[in-house]
Amino acid sequence: MAWIQLKFDISPEESEVYEDALLETGALAVTFTDLHDNPVYEPELGTTPLWADTVLTALYEADTAPEAVIAMLSVVTGKSVSDLPKWQAEIVEDKDWEREWMDRFEPINFNDRLWVVPSWKEAPNPNAANLRLDPGLAFGTGTHPTTHMCMQWLSENDVHNKTITDYGCGSGILGIAALLLGAKSMVGIDIDPQAILATKNNAIANGVSENLLELWLPNEVQSQECDLMLANILAGPLVELSSDICDLLRSGGQIVLSGILQDQAGDVMSAYEKWIDFDPVCQHEGWVRLSGIKR
């Protein structure tokens, strides 16, 4: 079946009022997006900021009359129809959304030595390290520039027989990729229990022995120095956790940091400079990857 969606141009101050009111009119779902498509990358803890020009989209069943919704919205909010935010109605055609979703994901190649391959696709190079990974709840499928740059680093460097820590492991993509490339063992750390579960499931799906894998929440971490530290999170946490992260890396060990916007690179490097000698900065689509060696 098709659907009807109504889009309203609102200010952040109007968001709560119109979200509640539209749900009262029978909306099945309400979402907020930015009119200018500018993402909010790193909001302050405990905040859910909206954009100055926000688009509120309300989804309704196909037989819903938009004019009836607007009339009801006028009653619920106590505003005249002319005083309601600017709006437009659109038909959302019915599709096989699962198939549409699956068709979006193709194998991703990193120097032909390392691939990320959705489980329903054939591996283009069976002799490469093929990481089978399905997009899911935890961050990290190889498509985002930050993850892509980290995977590129792994494909270009020798990780054979090294001990790995994946700090903020998400889906486990980085640590599991390192294991498939010959790493000795991996410790995955994440604040989100769902990420710990996703990493475990992805490791099993890739035939990784549980003997090679340890997964911890941050307050459970048992201190042990690794040969390679991977941390693809965000600039704020990277700065805040710099001492903890470097404490888990042996002297002479390598570090790869990402999740950093270009204008945040200096702050992150400053937080690590007393431990790390950095390589030249790698940039891609406005994001940065930092790598180096612990003194």
Beta strands, then each sheet from edge to edge (+ up, - down):
strand 1: 3-10
strand 2: 29-34
strand 3: 54-61
strand 4: 87-92
strand 5: 108-110
strand 6: 114-117
strand 7: 129-132
strand 8: 163-167
strand 9: 185-189
strand 10: 213-216
strand 11: 226-232
strand 12: 249-261
strand 13: 276-278
strand 14: 282-284
strand 15: 287-294
sheet 1: 2+ 3- 1+ 4-
sheet 2: 5+ 6- 7-
sheet 3: 10+ 9+ 8+ 11+ 12+ 15- 13+
sheet 4: 10+ 9+ 8+ 11+ 12+ 15- 14+
end
